[in-house]
Amino acid sequence: MEKIAINFGVEDQDYYYLPKEMTTRIVANYCNCNVNTITKIFKEFVAKEFLLSTSKPYILNRKKIEGYFSISKE
């Protein structure tokens, strides 16, 4: 998801903003998944505070994502 945000979205110090045209279907196609899978992943991301909401435009919490993956790499 971070790769999608970097390639297609706008970023600032705290967040990645995906374009409002970026639908779950587009994300699913990009990730080679079905829409139901992406919907479930988005719900999990909201629970972990990686994604602010499951509604568009999708806004990713950059610090949470980077913090999680920096811990995972150690």
FITORDO-514757 format. One record per residue (C-alpha): residue in three letters; x negated, y, z negated. Coordinates in steps of 0.05 Angstrom, whole numbers, plus 5000, padded with zeros to 4 digits. Layout:
N
ALAXYZ
...
***
This chain:
74
MET500050005000
GLU494350474985
LYS491550345055
ILE498250535085
ALA498351175043
ILE491251355064
ASN492651215138
PHE499551535144
GLY500751975084
VAL498352595050
GLU494452584986
ASP492753044929
GLN489052944864
ASP494552534831
TYR499052234886
TYR499551944956
TYR505652184993
LEU508251735049
PRO512152075104
LYS519752065095
GLU520251685161
MET516451105129
THR521950595115
THR521549925080
ARG522249605149
ILE516149975175
VAL512149795113
ALA514349065120
ASN512249045193
TYR505549365177
CYS504348855121
ASN507148275162
CYS512448135109
ASN519948135109
VAL524048715081
ASN526448325020
THR519248185000
ILE517348915006
THR523449114966
LYS521348644910
ILE514248904912
PHE516649624909
LYS520849454847
GLU514649144815
PHE510549764833
VAL515750214800
ALA515449784737
LYS507849844736
GLU508450594752
PHE504450524817
LEU510550784855
LEU514751344827
SER521351104856
THR524150604906
SER527451174944
LYS524251565001
PRO519651915007
TYR515151414973
ILE510251724925
LEU504551304898
ASN501151464833
ARG493951504855
LYS490851484785
LYS494750864764
ILE492850494828
GLU485550684825
GLY485250534750
TYR488349854759
PHE483749644815
SER477549904781
ILE479249464721
SER480748874766
LYS473948914801
GLU470048864735
***
